[in-house]
Amino acid sequence: MALSPTALVAKGNALTISSDGESRALNGAEKAAVMMLALGDRYGGPIWKLLDEIEIKQLSVAMSKLGPITPSMLDDLLIEFVTRVSSSGALMGNYDTTERLLLAVLPPDKVNAIMDEIRGPAGRNMWEKLSNVQENVLANYLKNEYPQTVAVVLSKINSDHAARVLSKLPDEFALEVVDRMLKMEAVQKDILEKVEQTLRVEFMSNLTNTQRRDAHELMAEIFNSFDRNTEAKFIAALEEHNRDAADRIKALMFTFDDLGKLDAGAIQTLLRQVEKDKLAMALKGAKEGVRDFFFANMSARAAAMLKEDMEAMGAVRLRDVDDAQAALINLAKDLAAKGEIMISKNKGEDELVM
């Protein structure tokens, strides 16, 4: 879970619920405390690390005084939480709180762009921020600049990121940039400042507007990270409160079952790169149709060996199955991002590169 409970603290309106037949109200800190208890160590750990000492103390005090929390109380809170997150509503108190909350749900490059607009030109170092911009986005901008300007930019950012950007540029243009970088001497301060200013005005300031994401897409990614029990609980709660939002999120989610819709070439590529023990664990808890799909795309000998490994495992923990299936999903997404496979949600529809 990547969302900070400060989203609930900020929405501090009291929620009236029932416990042991008596109604009482939870304030923002108490609601956040319930959420953290529900998430437990596994999902709550990363969130605790994002909080400052005051927030930790506030949550700890609220948590220690909660008393018993009934299933109905938790269900009501889950509905409230999912509804507010899916509508992307939150109140920010200051720069630090805002940035910390945004970093919990957005990539660093997007957060940097947003915070730069808030703070103004005196924000973070331009070259540090540029090193966090996705390489294809930066390359798409730089390909329209002069080779000398591109050479200056690539010489200032991290070398590994510069290499990825360079590989995305047109071949002839990239070679000219390399030549300029090899011949480049110390860049004068006024020239460097002009390049920075141009990047700030023409590129970084527009990055937020060009990369805004639909709240349902973001929520689908968060739901993909849940184990199946947590996912089912949130989906069920959201379906009762907002059926349209639940349907949109489910349509955007890429699940383990969707791997059964890969074409022959894609599944072969995936099978070549997946660890055999992870595949066995993932298929141990898969639907029969998905299992058969994987077996059908393997040699008879390999399929027989995998089945033997699965039988030898005996009973396995659901958490281990979820982790293994998540690893295969992430591998498929990584391969798709590299252009090595195509993945889609539904057969018969246009394929989407994720």
FENBELBEL-V654843 format. One record per residue. N is the residue number from 1. RES is the residue in one letter. PSI is psi as a letter, one per 40 degrees, with the letter a starting at -180 (999 if undefined). D_FIRST is the distance of its C-alpha to the first C-alpha in Angstrom with 2 decimals. Layout:
BEGIN
n=N res=RES psi=PSI d_first=D_FIRST
n=N res=RES psi=PSI d_first=D_FIRST
END
This chain:
BEGIN
n=1 res=M psi=h d_first=0.00
n=2 res=A psi=e d_first=3.79
n=3 res=L psi=h d_first=5.94
n=4 res=S psi=i d_first=8.55
n=5 res=P psi=e d_first=10.33
n=6 res=T psi=d d_first=13.39
n=7 res=A psi=d d_first=13.05
n=8 res=L psi=d d_first=14.23
n=9 res=V psi=d d_first=16.65
n=10 res=A psi=d d_first=18.21
n=11 res=K psi=f d_first=18.78
n=12 res=G psi=e d_first=20.75
n=13 res=N psi=h d_first=23.00
n=14 res=A psi=i d_first=23.81
n=15 res=L psi=h d_first=22.68
n=16 res=T psi=h d_first=25.48
n=17 res=I psi=i d_first=24.63
n=18 res=S psi=h d_first=26.69
n=19 res=S psi=h d_first=26.69
n=20 res=D psi=f d_first=29.68
n=21 res=G psi=e d_first=31.58
n=22 res=E psi=h d_first=31.36
n=23 res=S psi=i d_first=29.49
n=24 res=R psi=i d_first=27.69
n=25 res=A psi=i d_first=25.44
n=26 res=L psi=h d_first=22.07
n=27 res=N psi=a d_first=21.76
n=28 res=G psi=d d_first=18.76
n=29 res=A psi=d d_first=18.17
n=30 res=E psi=d d_first=18.58
n=31 res=K psi=d d_first=16.12
n=32 res=A psi=d d_first=13.44
n=33 res=A psi=d d_first=14.70
n=34 res=V psi=d d_first=14.43
n=35 res=M psi=d d_first=10.75
n=36 res=M psi=d d_first=10.22
n=37 res=L psi=d d_first=12.74
n=38 res=A psi=d d_first=11.20
n=39 res=L psi=d d_first=7.87
n=40 res=G psi=a d_first=10.41
n=41 res=D psi=d d_first=10.92
n=42 res=R psi=d d_first=8.93
n=43 res=Y psi=d d_first=5.30
n=44 res=G psi=d d_first=7.04
n=45 res=G psi=d d_first=9.21
n=46 res=P psi=d d_first=7.92
n=47 res=I psi=d d_first=7.71
n=48 res=W psi=d d_first=11.18
n=49 res=K psi=e d_first=12.49
n=50 res=L psi=e d_first=12.17
n=51 res=L psi=i d_first=14.28
n=52 res=D psi=i d_first=18.05
n=53 res=E psi=d d_first=20.44
n=54 res=I psi=d d_first=21.37
n=55 res=E psi=d d_first=17.89
n=56 res=I psi=d d_first=17.29
n=57 res=K psi=d d_first=20.70
n=58 res=Q psi=d d_first=20.24
n=59 res=L psi=d d_first=17.15
n=60 res=S psi=d d_first=18.96
n=61 res=V psi=d d_first=22.10
n=62 res=A psi=d d_first=20.55
n=63 res=M psi=d d_first=18.77
n=64 res=S psi=e d_first=22.10
n=65 res=K psi=e d_first=24.01
n=66 res=L psi=d d_first=21.93
n=67 res=G psi=a d_first=23.99
n=68 res=P psi=i d_first=23.30
n=69 res=I psi=h d_first=20.64
n=70 res=T psi=i d_first=21.90
n=71 res=P psi=d d_first=20.12
n=72 res=S psi=d d_first=21.56
n=73 res=M psi=d d_first=20.23
n=74 res=L psi=d d_first=16.63
n=75 res=D psi=d d_first=17.26
n=76 res=D psi=d d_first=18.72
n=77 res=L psi=d d_first=15.86
n=78 res=L psi=d d_first=13.33
n=79 res=I psi=d d_first=15.91
n=80 res=E psi=d d_first=16.25
n=81 res=F psi=d d_first=12.63
n=82 res=V psi=d d_first=12.20
n=83 res=T psi=d d_first=15.70
n=84 res=R psi=d d_first=15.29
n=85 res=V psi=d d_first=12.30
n=86 res=S psi=d d_first=14.22
n=87 res=S psi=e d_first=17.24
n=88 res=S psi=f d_first=15.61
n=89 res=G psi=h d_first=17.46
n=90 res=A psi=i d_first=17.02
n=91 res=L psi=h d_first=19.67
n=92 res=M psi=h d_first=19.89
n=93 res=G psi=d d_first=22.19
n=94 res=N psi=a d_first=23.23
n=95 res=Y psi=d d_first=22.80
n=96 res=D psi=d d_first=20.60
n=97 res=T psi=d d_first=18.23
n=98 res=T psi=d d_first=18.18
n=99 res=E psi=d d_first=17.60
n=100 res=R psi=d d_first=14.80
n=101 res=L psi=d d_first=12.92
n=102 res=L psi=d d_first=13.84
n=103 res=L psi=d d_first=12.80
n=104 res=A psi=e d_first=9.14
n=105 res=V psi=e d_first=9.54
n=106 res=L psi=i d_first=12.84
n=107 res=P psi=i d_first=14.76
n=108 res=P psi=d d_first=17.06
n=109 res=D psi=d d_first=20.20
n=110 res=K psi=d d_first=19.31
n=111 res=V psi=d d_first=18.36
n=112 res=N psi=d d_first=21.64
n=113 res=A psi=d d_first=23.62
n=114 res=I psi=d d_first=22.41
n=115 res=M psi=d d_first=23.06
n=116 res=D psi=d d_first=26.40
n=117 res=E psi=d d_first=27.56
n=118 res=I psi=d d_first=26.77
n=119 res=R psi=d d_first=28.33
n=120 res=G psi=a d_first=31.11
n=121 res=P psi=e d_first=32.87
n=122 res=A psi=f d_first=32.40
n=123 res=G psi=a d_first=28.76
n=124 res=R psi=i d_first=27.54
n=125 res=N psi=h d_first=29.71
n=126 res=M psi=d d_first=30.21
n=127 res=W psi=d d_first=30.25
n=128 res=E psi=d d_first=26.97
n=129 res=K psi=d d_first=25.32
n=130 res=L psi=d d_first=27.28
n=131 res=S psi=e d_first=26.03
n=132 res=N psi=e d_first=22.48
n=133 res=V psi=h d_first=23.79
n=134 res=Q psi=h d_first=23.38
n=135 res=E psi=d d_first=26.71
n=136 res=N psi=d d_first=27.86
n=137 res=V psi=d d_first=27.39
n=138 res=L psi=d d_first=29.35
n=139 res=A psi=d d_first=31.94
n=140 res=N psi=d d_first=32.51
n=141 res=Y psi=d d_first=33.43
n=142 res=L psi=d d_first=35.48
n=143 res=K psi=e d_first=37.59
n=144 res=N psi=e d_first=39.45
n=145 res=E psi=i d_first=40.30
n=146 res=Y psi=i d_first=43.30
n=147 res=P psi=d d_first=42.98
n=148 res=Q psi=d d_first=43.87
n=149 res=T psi=d d_first=41.04
n=150 res=V psi=d d_first=38.55
n=151 res=A psi=d d_first=40.04
n=152 res=V psi=d d_first=39.46
n=153 res=V psi=d d_first=35.81
n=154 res=L psi=d d_first=35.09
n=155 res=S psi=e d_first=37.01
n=156 res=K psi=e d_first=34.79
n=157 res=I psi=i d_first=31.28
n=158 res=N psi=h d_first=29.80
n=159 res=S psi=d d_first=32.05
n=160 res=D psi=d d_first=29.45
n=161 res=H psi=d d_first=28.09
n=162 res=A psi=d d_first=31.73
n=163 res=A psi=d d_first=32.49
n=164 res=R psi=d d_first=29.81
n=165 res=V psi=d d_first=31.05
n=166 res=L psi=d d_first=34.63
n=167 res=S psi=e d_first=34.05
n=168 res=K psi=e d_first=32.92
n=169 res=L psi=i d_first=36.13
n=170 res=P psi=i d_first=39.32
n=171 res=D psi=d d_first=41.34
n=172 res=E psi=d d_first=44.43
n=173 res=F psi=d d_first=42.57
n=174 res=A psi=d d_first=40.33
n=175 res=L psi=d d_first=43.51
n=176 res=E psi=d d_first=45.09
n=177 res=V psi=d d_first=42.08
n=178 res=V psi=d d_first=42.34
n=179 res=D psi=d d_first=46.04
n=180 res=R psi=d d_first=45.49
n=181 res=M psi=d d_first=43.00
n=182 res=L psi=d d_first=45.56
n=183 res=K psi=e d_first=48.28
n=184 res=M psi=h d_first=46.29
n=185 res=E psi=a d_first=47.58
n=186 res=A psi=h d_first=46.08
n=187 res=V psi=h d_first=44.71
n=188 res=Q psi=i d_first=46.38
n=189 res=K psi=d d_first=44.30
n=190 res=D psi=d d_first=45.30
n=191 res=I psi=d d_first=44.35
n=192 res=L psi=d d_first=40.94
n=193 res=E psi=d d_first=40.39
n=194 res=K psi=d d_first=41.45
n=195 res=V psi=d d_first=39.01
n=196 res=E psi=d d_first=36.16
n=197 res=Q psi=d d_first=37.27
n=198 res=T psi=d d_first=37.53
n=199 res=L psi=d d_first=34.04
n=200 res=R psi=d d_first=32.68
n=201 res=V psi=d d_first=34.64
n=202 res=E psi=d d_first=34.69
n=203 res=F psi=c d_first=31.43
n=204 res=M psi=d d_first=28.66
n=205 res=S psi=d d_first=29.47
n=206 res=N psi=e d_first=29.19
n=207 res=L psi=d d_first=26.06
n=208 res=T psi=d d_first=23.76
n=209 res=N psi=d d_first=25.99
n=210 res=T psi=e d_first=26.24
n=211 res=Q psi=f d_first=22.57
n=212 res=R psi=i d_first=21.07
n=213 res=R psi=i d_first=18.51
n=214 res=D psi=h d_first=18.46
n=215 res=A psi=d d_first=15.67
n=216 res=H psi=d d_first=15.62
n=217 res=E psi=d d_first=15.27
n=218 res=L psi=d d_first=12.18
n=219 res=M psi=d d_first=10.71
n=220 res=A psi=d d_first=12.09
n=221 res=E psi=d d_first=10.31
n=222 res=I psi=d d_first=6.80
n=223 res=F psi=d d_first=8.55
n=224 res=N psi=d d_first=10.04
n=225 res=S psi=e d_first=7.15
n=226 res=F psi=i d_first=7.14
n=227 res=D psi=i d_first=10.15
n=228 res=R psi=d d_first=13.11
n=229 res=N psi=d d_first=13.45
n=230 res=T psi=d d_first=10.15
n=231 res=E psi=d d_first=10.83
n=232 res=A psi=d d_first=14.40
n=233 res=K psi=d d_first=13.83
n=234 res=F psi=d d_first=12.05
n=235 res=I psi=d d_first=14.63
n=236 res=A psi=d d_first=17.41
n=237 res=A psi=d d_first=16.69
n=238 res=L psi=d d_first=16.61
n=239 res=E psi=d d_first=19.70
n=240 res=E psi=d d_first=21.60
n=241 res=H psi=d d_first=20.97
n=242 res=N psi=g d_first=20.90
n=243 res=R psi=d d_first=22.10
n=244 res=D psi=d d_first=22.58
n=245 res=A psi=d d_first=19.02
n=246 res=A psi=d d_first=17.81
n=247 res=D psi=d d_first=20.49
n=248 res=R psi=d d_first=19.66
n=249 res=I psi=d d_first=16.00
n=250 res=K psi=d d_first=17.26
n=251 res=A psi=d d_first=19.98
n=252 res=L psi=e d_first=17.78
n=253 res=M psi=i d_first=15.47
n=254 res=F psi=h d_first=16.87
n=255 res=T psi=i d_first=16.86
n=256 res=F psi=d d_first=18.75
n=257 res=D psi=d d_first=21.64
n=258 res=D psi=e d_first=22.07
n=259 res=L psi=d d_first=23.19
n=260 res=G psi=e d_first=26.23
n=261 res=K psi=e d_first=27.23
n=262 res=L psi=i d_first=27.70
n=263 res=D psi=i d_first=31.33
n=264 res=A psi=d d_first=33.45
n=265 res=G psi=d d_first=33.19
n=266 res=A psi=d d_first=29.40
n=267 res=I psi=d d_first=28.92
n=268 res=Q psi=d d_first=31.56
n=269 res=T psi=d d_first=29.84
n=270 res=L psi=d d_first=26.54
n=271 res=L psi=d d_first=28.50
n=272 res=R psi=d d_first=30.28
n=273 res=Q psi=e d_first=27.19
n=274 res=V psi=i d_first=24.98
n=275 res=E psi=h d_first=25.42
n=276 res=K psi=d d_first=27.55
n=277 res=D psi=d d_first=25.85
n=278 res=K psi=d d_first=22.42
n=279 res=L psi=d d_first=24.32
n=280 res=A psi=d d_first=26.03
n=281 res=M psi=d d_first=22.94
n=282 res=A psi=d d_first=21.20
n=283 res=L psi=d d_first=24.45
n=284 res=K psi=d d_first=24.93
n=285 res=G psi=e d_first=22.48
n=286 res=A psi=i d_first=23.28
n=287 res=K psi=i d_first=25.54
n=288 res=E psi=d d_first=29.21
n=289 res=G psi=d d_first=29.64
n=290 res=V psi=d d_first=26.90
n=291 res=R psi=d d_first=28.44
n=292 res=D psi=d d_first=31.86
n=293 res=F psi=d d_first=30.75
n=294 res=F psi=d d_first=29.65
n=295 res=F psi=d d_first=32.80
n=296 res=A psi=d d_first=35.00
n=297 res=N psi=e d_first=33.93
n=298 res=M psi=i d_first=34.84
n=299 res=S psi=i d_first=38.31
n=300 res=A psi=d d_first=39.76
n=301 res=R psi=d d_first=39.84
n=302 res=A psi=d d_first=36.25
n=303 res=A psi=d d_first=35.09
n=304 res=A psi=d d_first=37.28
n=305 res=M psi=d d_first=35.95
n=306 res=L psi=d d_first=32.31
n=307 res=K psi=d d_first=33.23
n=308 res=E psi=d d_first=34.96
n=309 res=D psi=d d_first=31.95
n=310 res=M psi=d d_first=29.79
n=311 res=E psi=d d_first=32.50
n=312 res=A psi=d d_first=32.82
n=313 res=M psi=d d_first=29.17
n=314 res=G psi=a d_first=29.96
n=315 res=A psi=h d_first=27.20
n=316 res=V psi=i d_first=23.70
n=317 res=R psi=i d_first=20.41
n=318 res=L psi=d d_first=18.12
n=319 res=R psi=d d_first=15.17
n=320 res=D psi=d d_first=17.41
n=321 res=V psi=d d_first=18.23
n=322 res=D psi=d d_first=14.70
n=323 res=D psi=d d_first=14.17
n=324 res=A psi=d d_first=17.58
n=325 res=Q psi=d d_first=17.13
n=326 res=A psi=d d_first=13.98
n=327 res=A psi=d d_first=16.26
n=328 res=L psi=d d_first=19.00
n=329 res=I psi=d d_first=17.06
n=330 res=N psi=d d_first=16.02
n=331 res=L psi=d d_first=19.65
n=332 res=A psi=d d_first=21.00
n=333 res=K psi=d d_first=19.10
n=334 res=D psi=d d_first=20.38
n=335 res=L psi=d d_first=23.85
n=336 res=A psi=d d_first=23.78
n=337 res=A psi=d d_first=22.87
n=338 res=K psi=e d_first=25.88
n=339 res=G psi=e d_first=28.06
n=340 res=E psi=d d_first=28.84
n=341 res=I psi=i d_first=27.81
n=342 res=M psi=h d_first=27.26
n=343 res=I psi=i d_first=24.62
n=344 res=S psi=i d_first=24.74
n=345 res=K psi=d d_first=23.31
n=346 res=N psi=h d_first=26.76
n=347 res=K psi=i d_first=30.07
n=348 res=G psi=e d_first=32.86
n=349 res=E psi=i d_first=30.80
n=350 res=D psi=h d_first=30.57
n=351 res=E psi=i d_first=28.43
n=352 res=L psi=h d_first=25.62
n=353 res=V psi=h d_first=24.74
n=354 res=M psi=999 d_first=21.00
END
